[in-house]
Amino acid sequence: MYNRITLFRVERGLSRKDLAAAVGINPQTIGFLERGTYSPSVELALKLAAVFGVPVDTLFSLNPFPSLATQIASGGHRREESSDE
């Protein structure tokens, strides 16, 4: 499973400890998730997505995410922005 936890966490200025506290898990688990060595439960995935205010499929995917440069070049960032309206 692929994820963008690090991207969202750093963008929000959260430490692993802060994020772990927000969802009620050990900070080490955040590290395992970010490295892709641990797959979250559905409950944990939903909690993490809620912390960042994004749909679960924006944070997690079964396929690699395209690079941000590729998404911006293709206009993919507009879909996420427009979903907030």
Residue pairs with C-beta under 8 A, 6 or more apart in sequence:
1 36
1 39
1 40
1 60
1 61
1 62
2 36
2 60
2 61
2 62
2 63
2 64
2 65
3 33
3 34
3 36
3 59
3 60
3 61
4 58
4 59
4 60
4 65
5 19
5 30
5 33
5 34
5 48
5 59
6 34
7 68
8 52
8 54
8 59
9 15
9 16
9 19
9 30
9 34
12 52
14 22
15 27
16 27
16 30
16 31
16 34
17 27
19 27
19 30
19 48
19 51
20 26
20 27
20 29
20 30
22 47
22 51
23 44
23 47
23 48
23 51
24 47
25 44
29 38
32 38
33 40
33 48
40 48
40 60
45 56
45 59
45 60
46 56
48 59
49 55
49 56
49 58
49 59
49 60
52 59
54 80
55 83
58 80
66 74
66 76
70 76
71 77
